[in-house]
């Protein structure tokens, strides 16, 4: 079982209507996207982040449920939904976030550490870990879960949102110290470990107890580092539409494949062979690439990834 704790927000994506620029509301948020990707890849997934009771929140719940994600454990509140405006100019999307006193920033997740079993995963990360009190509430739950289940962490850095640098950095470090699975981008690494190469970062995290570290690098693909080997794979050649949700799709697909293989417990994760790492990373990279062939975040199903890998 995969439990995803973090933000569910509304992305306002640019579009043209009658020759004028407009913004179209779309479900978004890195954890929400990853939860959808994992469910579409065949995993049993529950989203347990805070969701507003406003009409945007209703839209987010419906979107998660259509992808097969269980939302019964997501606390609903009267606080407004987090909103993000997106520009797709340049190589990477840019965002303007509005998260003040939202259902994300004020979330009080239900304690679940005692309910999670061996092989369960709690996945956290992104902007939900920036603003107190919600950020600290999520971190506390994640660290409690790490005592027994697998903690998966994707920082998905949005440095422009961080108002209290030492507070945020300290929270990142506590999660790095306890996470069994870490996924981050080369852009995240520049902010969190300036001047450090991906291999050095991964080596340090594995020495601290992580079973898998994945570092993504856009069109260049991704690298997976484990105690038993390292794998680097390029991204497949595609007709790019945009990269919205690519990293989230990779993360969700990765989590789903680990569950399918019975490799989601910390010791099983650390025991993966180099060939198993290659196969897991290949599915995740292919899923992320398929996602980039359509506008916005639209993770593929497991069958769609299978067809791609079979050459169809």
Order of alpha helices (4+ residues) and beta strands (2+ residues): beta-beta-beta-alpha-beta-beta-alpha-beta-beta-beta-beta-alpha-beta-alpha-beta-alpha-alpha-beta-beta-beta-alpha-alpha-alpha-alpha
